[in-house]
């Protein structure tokens, strides 16, 4: 389980998903962002 608080536009989430894929591991990601303007559109 990975929890990212203040995820912003998601570079840490993307890097974590890429690392999990390379390590052949399944992860559950919870990304929390309070700033609506940080959501990728």
mmCIF file as Biopython writes it, N, C-alpha, C and O atoms, coordinates in Angstrom:
data_model
#
loop_
_atom_site.group_PDB
_atom_site.id
_atom_site.type_symbol
_atom_site.label_atom_id
_atom_site.label_alt_id
_atom_site.label_comp_id
_atom_site.label_asym_id
_atom_site.label_entity_id
_atom_site.label_seq_id
_atom_site.pdbx_PDB_ins_code
_atom_site.Cartn_x
_atom_site.Cartn_y
_atom_site.Cartn_z
_atom_site.occupancy
_atom_site.B_iso_or_equiv
_atom_site.auth_seq_id
_atom_site.auth_asym_id
_atom_site.pdbx_PDB_model_num
ATOM 1   N N  . UNK A ? 1  ? 0.858  -1.177 0.000   1.0 0.0 1  A 1 
ATOM 2   C CA . UNK A ? 1  ? 0.000  0.000  0.000   1.0 0.0 1  A 1 
ATOM 3   C C  . UNK A ? 1  ? 0.897  1.231  0.000   1.0 0.0 1  A 1 
ATOM 4   O O  . UNK A ? 1  ? 1.844  1.327  0.780   1.0 0.0 1  A 1 
ATOM 5   N N  . UNK A ? 2  ? 0.582  2.167  -0.888  1.0 0.0 2  A 1 
ATOM 6   C CA . UNK A ? 2  ? 1.310  3.428  -0.967  1.0 0.0 2  A 1 
ATOM 7   C C  . UNK A ? 2  ? 0.309  4.551  -0.794  1.0 0.0 2  A 1 
ATOM 8   O O  . UNK A ? 2  ? -0.696 4.608  -1.503  1.0 0.0 2  A 1 
ATOM 9   N N  . UNK A ? 3  ? 0.578  5.448  0.147   1.0 0.0 3  A 1 
ATOM 10  C CA . UNK A ? 3  ? -0.266 6.622  0.344   1.0 0.0 3  A 1 
ATOM 11  C C  . UNK A ? 3  ? 0.578  7.859  0.059   1.0 0.0 3  A 1 
ATOM 12  O O  . UNK A ? 3  ? 1.621  8.067  0.680   1.0 0.0 3  A 1 
ATOM 13  N N  . UNK A ? 4  ? 0.121  8.673  -0.879  1.0 0.0 4  A 1 
ATOM 14  C CA . UNK A ? 4  ? 0.815  9.907  -1.232  1.0 0.0 4  A 1 
ATOM 15  C C  . UNK A ? 4  ? -0.098 11.061 -0.840  1.0 0.0 4  A 1 
ATOM 16  O O  . UNK A ? 4  ? -1.153 11.260 -1.442  1.0 0.0 4  A 1 
ATOM 17  N N  . UNK A ? 5  ? 0.306  11.807 0.154   1.0 0.0 5  A 1 
ATOM 18  C CA . UNK A ? 5  ? -0.475 12.958 0.618   1.0 0.0 5  A 1 
ATOM 19  C C  . UNK A ? 5  ? 0.137  14.213 0.016   1.0 0.0 5  A 1 
ATOM 20  O O  . UNK A ? 5  ? 1.333  14.461 0.170   1.0 0.0 5  A 1 
ATOM 21  N N  . UNK A ? 6  ? -0.677 14.998 -0.663  1.0 0.0 6  A 1 
ATOM 22  C CA . UNK A ? 6  ? -0.153 16.147 -1.396  1.0 0.0 6  A 1 
ATOM 23  C C  . UNK A ? 6  ? 0.457  15.662 -2.698  1.0 0.0 6  A 1 
ATOM 24  O O  . UNK A ? 6  ? 1.596  15.994 -3.024  1.0 0.0 6  A 1 
ATOM 25  N N  . UNK A ? 7  ? -0.308 14.875 -3.438  1.0 0.0 7  A 1 
ATOM 26  C CA . UNK A ? 7  ? 0.204  14.205 -4.639  1.0 0.0 7  A 1 
ATOM 27  C C  . UNK A ? 7  ? 0.522  15.159 -5.783  1.0 0.0 7  A 1 
ATOM 28  O O  . UNK A ? 7  ? 1.266  14.804 -6.698  1.0 0.0 7  A 1 
ATOM 29  N N  . UNK A ? 8  ? -0.029 16.354 -5.742  1.0 0.0 8  A 1 
ATOM 30  C CA . UNK A ? 8  ? 0.244  17.312 -6.812  1.0 0.0 8  A 1 
ATOM 31  C C  . UNK A ? 8  ? -0.210 16.782 -8.157  1.0 0.0 8  A 1 
ATOM 32  O O  . UNK A ? 8  ? -1.318 16.259 -8.281  1.0 0.0 8  A 1 
ATOM 33  N N  . UNK A ? 9  ? 0.640  16.915 -9.167  1.0 0.0 9  A 1 
ATOM 34  C CA . UNK A ? 9  ? 0.297  16.424 -10.510 1.0 0.0 9  A 1 
ATOM 35  C C  . UNK A ? 9  ? 0.681  14.969 -10.709 1.0 0.0 9  A 1 
ATOM 36  O O  . UNK A ? 9  ? 0.470  14.423 -11.792 1.0 0.0 9  A 1 
ATOM 37  N N  . UNK A ? 10 ? 1.240  14.328 -9.691  1.0 0.0 10 A 1 
ATOM 38  C CA . UNK A ? 10 ? 1.427  12.892 -9.731  1.0 0.0 10 A 1 
ATOM 39  C C  . UNK A ? 10 ? 2.785  12.322 -10.086 1.0 0.0 10 A 1 
ATOM 40  O O  . UNK A ? 10 ? 2.858  11.125 -10.364 1.0 0.0 10 A 1 
ATOM 41  N N  . UNK A ? 11 ? 3.888  13.101 -10.098 1.0 0.0 11 A 1 
ATOM 42  C CA . UNK A ? 11 ? 5.167  12.499 -10.479 1.0 0.0 11 A 1 
ATOM 43  C C  . UNK A ? 11 ? 5.628  11.402 -9.520  1.0 0.0 11 A 1 
ATOM 44  O O  . UNK A ? 11 ? 6.231  10.420 -9.954  1.0 0.0 11 A 1 
ATOM 45  N N  . UNK A ? 12 ? 5.356  11.553 -8.242  1.0 0.0 12 A 1 
ATOM 46  C CA . UNK A ? 12 ? 5.738  10.512 -7.284  1.0 0.0 12 A 1 
ATOM 47  C C  . UNK A ? 12 ? 4.882  9.264  -7.475  1.0 0.0 12 A 1 
ATOM 48  O O  . UNK A ? 12 ? 5.370  8.141  -7.349  1.0 0.0 12 A 1 
ATOM 49  N N  . UNK A ? 13 ? 3.609  9.467  -7.779  1.0 0.0 13 A 1 
ATOM 50  C CA . UNK A ? 13 ? 2.716  8.337  -8.036  1.0 0.0 13 A 1 
ATOM 51  C C  . UNK A ? 13 ? 3.172  7.601  -9.292  1.0 0.0 13 A 1 
ATOM 52  O O  . UNK A ? 13 ? 3.252  6.372  -9.296  1.0 0.0 13 A 1 
ATOM 53  N N  . UNK A ? 14 ? 3.471  8.342  -10.355 1.0 0.0 14 A 1 
ATOM 54  C CA . UNK A ? 14 ? 3.935  7.717  -11.600 1.0 0.0 14 A 1 
ATOM 55  C C  . UNK A ? 14 ? 5.222  6.939  -11.386 1.0 0.0 14 A 1 
ATOM 56  O O  . UNK A ? 14 ? 5.357  5.817  -11.874 1.0 0.0 14 A 1 
ATOM 57  N N  . UNK A ? 15 ? 6.162  7.519  -10.668 1.0 0.0 15 A 1 
ATOM 58  C CA . UNK A ? 15 ? 7.434  6.841  -10.405 1.0 0.0 15 A 1 
ATOM 59  C C  . UNK A ? 15 ? 7.219  5.578  -9.574  1.0 0.0 15 A 1 
ATOM 60  O O  . UNK A ? 15 ? 7.881  4.564  -9.798  1.0 0.0 15 A 1 
ATOM 61  N N  . UNK A ? 16 ? 6.309  5.637  -8.629  1.0 0.0 16 A 1 
ATOM 62  C CA . UNK A ? 16 ? 6.023  4.476  -7.781  1.0 0.0 16 A 1 
ATOM 63  C C  . UNK A ? 16 ? 5.381  3.350  -8.579  1.0 0.0 16 A 1 
ATOM 64  O O  . UNK A ? 16 ? 5.727  2.182  -8.402  1.0 0.0 16 A 1 
ATOM 65  N N  . UNK A ? 17 ? 4.450  3.697  -9.452  1.0 0.0 17 A 1 
ATOM 66  C CA . UNK A ? 17 ? 3.812  2.687  -10.299 1.0 0.0 17 A 1 
ATOM 67  C C  . UNK A ? 17 ? 4.826  2.049  -11.244 1.0 0.0 17 A 1 
ATOM 68  O O  . UNK A ? 17 ? 4.801  0.839  -11.470 1.0 0.0 17 A 1 
ATOM 69  N N  . UNK A ? 18 ? 5.715  2.869  -11.791 1.0 0.0 18 A 1 
ATOM 70  C CA . UNK A ? 18 ? 6.760  2.358  -12.686 1.0 0.0 18 A 1 
ATOM 71  C C  . UNK A ? 18 ? 7.702  1.416  -11.944 1.0 0.0 18 A 1 
ATOM 72  O O  . UNK A ? 18 ? 8.082  0.370  -12.471 1.0 0.0 18 A 1 
ATOM 73  N N  . UNK A ? 19 ? 8.079  1.787  -10.717 1.0 0.0 19 A 1 
ATOM 74  C CA . UNK A ? 19 ? 8.969  0.941  -9.908  1.0 0.0 19 A 1 
ATOM 75  C C  . UNK A ? 19 ? 8.297  -0.378 -9.551  1.0 0.0 19 A 1 
ATOM 76  O O  . UNK A ? 19 ? 8.939  -1.428 -9.579  1.0 0.0 19 A 1 
ATOM 77  N N  . UNK A ? 20 ? 7.017  -0.334 -9.216  1.0 0.0 20 A 1 
ATOM 78  C CA . UNK A ? 20 ? 6.286  -1.558 -8.887  1.0 0.0 20 A 1 
ATOM 79  C C  . UNK A ? 20 ? 6.210  -2.472 -10.104 1.0 0.0 20 A 1 
ATOM 80  O O  . UNK A ? 20 ? 6.343  -3.690 -9.981  1.0 0.0 20 A 1 
ATOM 81  N N  . UNK A ? 21 ? 5.997  -1.885 -11.275 1.0 0.0 21 A 1 
ATOM 82  C CA . UNK A ? 21 ? 5.936  -2.671 -12.507 1.0 0.0 21 A 1 
ATOM 83  C C  . UNK A ? 21 ? 7.283  -3.332 -12.789 1.0 0.0 21 A 1 
ATOM 84  O O  . UNK A ? 21 ? 7.338  -4.506 -13.156 1.0 0.0 21 A 1 
ATOM 85  N N  . UNK A ? 22 ? 8.367  -2.576 -12.616 1.0 0.0 22 A 1 
ATOM 86  C CA . UNK A ? 22 ? 9.712  -3.121 -12.852 1.0 0.0 22 A 1 
ATOM 87  C C  . UNK A ? 22 ? 10.049 -4.216 -11.858 1.0 0.0 22 A 1 
ATOM 88  O O  . UNK A ? 22 ? 10.745 -5.172 -12.200 1.0 0.0 22 A 1 
ATOM 89  N N  . UNK A ? 23 ? 9.559  -4.085 -10.622 1.0 0.0 23 A 1 
ATOM 90  C CA . UNK A ? 23 ? 9.827  -5.084 -9.579  1.0 0.0 23 A 1 
ATOM 91  C C  . UNK A ? 23 ? 8.818  -6.234 -9.619  1.0 0.0 23 A 1 
ATOM 92  O O  . UNK A ? 23 ? 8.881  -7.152 -8.802  1.0 0.0 23 A 1 
ATOM 93  N N  . UNK A ? 24 ? 7.887  -6.175 -10.576 1.0 0.0 24 A 1 
ATOM 94  C CA . UNK A ? 24 ? 6.846  -7.190 -10.719 1.0 0.0 24 A 1 
ATOM 95  C C  . UNK A ? 24 ? 6.056  -7.360 -9.420  1.0 0.0 24 A 1 
ATOM 96  O O  . UNK A ? 24 ? 5.815  -8.477 -8.962  1.0 0.0 24 A 1 
ATOM 97  N N  . UNK A ? 25 ? 5.661  -6.224 -8.839  1.0 0.0 25 A 1 
ATOM 98  C CA . UNK A ? 25 ? 4.884  -6.205 -7.593  1.0 0.0 25 A 1 
ATOM 99  C C  . UNK A ? 25 ? 3.565  -5.497 -7.825  1.0 0.0 25 A 1 
ATOM 100 O O  . UNK A ? 25 ? 3.474  -4.577 -8.638  1.0 0.0 25 A 1 
ATOM 101 N N  . UNK A ? 26 ? 2.549  -5.934 -7.107  1.0 0.0 26 A 1 
ATOM 102 C CA . UNK A ? 26 ? 1.259  -5.252 -7.130  1.0 0.0 26 A 1 
ATOM 103 C C  . UNK A ? 26 ? 1.210  -4.300 -5.947  1.0 0.0 26 A 1 
ATOM 104 O O  . UNK A ? 26 ? 1.573  -4.669 -4.829  1.0 0.0 26 A 1 
ATOM 105 N N  . UNK A ? 27 ? 0.760  -3.073 -6.193  1.0 0.0 27 A 1 
ATOM 106 C CA . UNK A ? 27 ? 0.613  -2.114 -5.103  1.0 0.0 27 A 1 
ATOM 107 C C  . UNK A ? 27 ? -0.771 -1.469 -5.201  1.0 0.0 27 A 1 
ATOM 108 O O  . UNK A ? 27 ? -1.385 -1.424 -6.267  1.0 0.0 27 A 1 
ATOM 109 N N  . UNK A ? 28 ? -1.227 -0.983 -4.084  1.0 0.0 28 A 1 
ATOM 110 C CA . UNK A ? 28 ? -2.448 -0.191 -4.017  1.0 0.0 28 A 1 
ATOM 111 C C  . UNK A ? 28 ? -2.028 1.234  -3.715  1.0 0.0 28 A 1 
ATOM 112 O O  . UNK A ? 28 ? -1.287 1.479  -2.763  1.0 0.0 28 A 1 
ATOM 113 N N  . UNK A ? 29 ? -2.499 2.174  -4.520  1.0 0.0 29 A 1 
ATOM 114 C CA . UNK A ? 29 ? -2.093 3.572  -4.370  1.0 0.0 29 A 1 
ATOM 115 C C  . UNK A ? 29 ? -3.286 4.411  -3.941  1.0 0.0 29 A 1 
ATOM 116 O O  . UNK A ? 29 ? -4.355 4.350  -4.548  1.0 0.0 29 A 1 
ATOM 117 N N  . UNK A ? 30 ? -3.089 5.191  -2.895  1.0 0.0 30 A 1 
ATOM 118 C CA . UNK A ? 30 ? -4.045 6.207  -2.465  1.0 0.0 30 A 1 
ATOM 119 C C  . UNK A ? 30 ? -3.339 7.545  -2.625  1.0 0.0 30 A 1 
ATOM 120 O O  . UNK A ? 30 ? -2.365 7.818  -1.924  1.0 0.0 30 A 1 
ATOM 121 N N  . UNK A ? 31 ? -3.818 8.381  -3.537  1.0 0.0 31 A 1 
ATOM 122 C CA . UNK A ? 31 ? -3.220 9.691  -3.775  1.0 0.0 31 A 1 
ATOM 123 C C  . UNK A ? 31 ? -4.222 10.757 -3.339  1.0 0.0 31 A 1 
ATOM 124 O O  . UNK A ? 31 ? -5.328 10.833 -3.875  1.0 0.0 31 A 1 
ATOM 125 N N  . UNK A ? 32 ? -3.835 11.570 -2.375  1.0 0.0 32 A 1 
ATOM 126 C CA . UNK A ? 32 ? -4.709 12.604 -1.820  1.0 0.0 32 A 1 
ATOM 127 C C  . UNK A ? 32 ? -4.136 13.977 -2.170  1.0 0.0 32 A 1 
ATOM 128 O O  . UNK A ? 32 ? -2.960 14.251 -1.929  1.0 0.0 32 A 1 
ATOM 129 N N  . UNK A ? 33 ? -4.975 14.826 -2.737  1.0 0.0 33 A 1 
ATOM 130 C CA . UNK A ? 33 ? -4.559 16.187 -3.070  1.0 0.0 33 A 1 
ATOM 131 C C  . UNK A ? 33 ? -5.715 17.128 -2.762  1.0 0.0 33 A 1 
ATOM 132 O O  . UNK A ? 33 ? -6.821 16.950 -3.274  1.0 0.0 33 A 1 
ATOM 133 N N  . UNK A ? 34 ? -5.461 18.126 -1.929  1.0 0.0 34 A 1 
ATOM 134 C CA . UNK A ? 34 ? -6.534 19.061 -1.578  1.0 0.0 34 A 1 
ATOM 135 C C  . UNK A ? 34 ? -6.659 20.214 -2.573  1.0 0.0 34 A 1 
ATOM 136 O O  . UNK A ? 34 ? -7.694 20.879 -2.623  1.0 0.0 34 A 1 
ATOM 137 N N  . UNK A ? 35 ? -5.621 20.452 -3.356  1.0 0.0 35 A 1 
ATOM 138 C CA . UNK A ? 35 ? -5.626 21.543 -4.321  1.0 0.0 35 A 1 
ATOM 139 C C  . UNK A ? 35 ? -6.259 21.064 -5.630  1.0 0.0 35 A 1 
ATOM 140 O O  . UNK A ? 35 ? -5.638 20.302 -6.371  1.0 0.0 35 A 1 
ATOM 141 N N  . UNK A ? 36 ? -7.474 21.498 -5.918  1.0 0.0 36 A 1 
ATOM 142 C CA . UNK A ? 36 ? -8.165 21.065 -7.136  1.0 0.0 36 A 1 
ATOM 143 C C  . UNK A ? 36 ? -7.425 21.483 -8.402  1.0 0.0 36 A 1 
ATOM 144 O O  . UNK A ? 36 ? -7.569 20.837 -9.440  1.0 0.0 36 A 1 
ATOM 145 N N  . UNK A ? 37 ? -6.635 22.552 -8.332  1.0 0.0 37 A 1 
ATOM 146 C CA . UNK A ? 37 ? -5.897 23.027 -9.502  1.0 0.0 37 A 1 
ATOM 147 C C  . UNK A ? 37 ? -4.712 22.131 -9.847  1.0 0.0 37 A 1 
ATOM 148 O O  . UNK A ? 37 ? -4.130 22.270 -10.923 1.0 0.0 37 A 1 
ATOM 149 N N  . UNK A ? 38 ? -4.352 21.226 -8.963  1.0 0.0 38 A 1 
ATOM 150 C CA . UNK A ? 38 ? -3.222 20.337 -9.217  1.0 0.0 38 A 1 
ATOM 151 C C  . UNK A ? 38 ? -3.621 19.107 -10.018 1.0 0.0 38 A 1 
ATOM 152 O O  . UNK A ? 38 ? -2.760 18.339 -10.448 1.0 0.0 38 A 1 
ATOM 153 N N  . UNK A ? 39 ? -4.919 18.914 -10.221 1.0 0.0 39 A 1 
ATOM 154 C CA . UNK A ? 39 ? -5.391 17.740 -10.951 1.0 0.0 39 A 1 
ATOM 155 C C  . UNK A ? 39 ? -4.999 17.868 -12.420 1.0 0.0 39 A 1 
ATOM 156 O O  . UNK A ? 39 ? -5.198 18.914 -13.038 1.0 0.0 39 A 1 
ATOM 157 N N  . UNK A ? 40 ? -4.447 16.801 -12.967 1.0 0.0 40 A 1 
ATOM 158 C CA . UNK A ? 40 ? -4.056 16.800 -14.376 1.0 0.0 40 A 1 
ATOM 159 C C  . UNK A ? 40 ? -5.311 16.815 -15.236 1.0 0.0 40 A 1 
ATOM 160 O O  . UNK A ? 40 ? -6.237 16.033 -15.019 1.0 0.0 40 A 1 
ATOM 161 N N  . UNK A ? 41 ? -5.330 17.710 -16.211 1.0 0.0 41 A 1 
ATOM 162 C CA . UNK A ? 41 ? -6.499 17.794 -17.097 1.0 0.0 41 A 1 
ATOM 163 C C  . UNK A ? 41 ? -6.138 17.389 -18.499 1.0 0.0 41 A 1 
ATOM 164 O O  . UNK A ? 41 ? -6.994 17.397 -19.384 1.0 0.0 41 A 1 
#
